[in-house]
Amino acid sequence: MNEYPAAVEQAGKDYSPSGIANYCYELTKLFNQFYHDYSILGESDAQKRGVRLMLARNVAKIIKSGMQLLGIEVPERM
């Protein structure tokens, strides 16, 4: 997630919005694997659950931001 600003900057320098699309796609794949491997709401440890929820929120914010830059509307919830 820390690489998002650099990906956006590079896409701007290259005049290539596909850089943002590719970044969002890779982030989505990684998060999907995380979601498959680790329970978020079912986690019994409150601290772990909180960290996982924060991670999910931040991934959602980045994906939403990237899609907005590309002119793609995204639903609030899925």
CORNORDA-V745677 format. One record per backbone hydrogen bond with DSSP energy under -0.5 kcal/mol. NH is the residue of the N-H (numbers start at 0). CO is the residue of the C=O. If there is no record, write none. Layout:
((NH & CO) (NH & CO))
This chain:
((3 & 0) (6 & 2) (7 & 3) (8 & 4) (9 & 5) (10 & 6) (11 & 7) (12 & 8) (13 & 9) (14 & 10) (14 & 11) (15 & 10) (18 & 15) (19 & 16) (20 & 16) (21 & 17) (22 & 18) (23 & 19) (24 & 20) (25 & 21) (26 & 22) (27 & 23) (28 & 24) (29 & 25) (30 & 26) (31 & 27) (32 & 28) (33 & 29) (34 & 30) (35 & 31) (36 & 32) (37 & 33) (42 & 39) (45 & 43) (48 & 44) (49 & 45) (50 & 46) (51 & 47) (52 & 48) (53 & 49) (54 & 50) (55 & 51) (56 & 52) (57 & 53) (58 & 54) (59 & 55) (60 & 56) (61 & 57) (62 & 58) (63 & 59) (64 & 60) (65 & 61) (66 & 62) (67 & 63) (68 & 64) (69 & 65) (70 & 67) (71 & 66) (72 & 70))
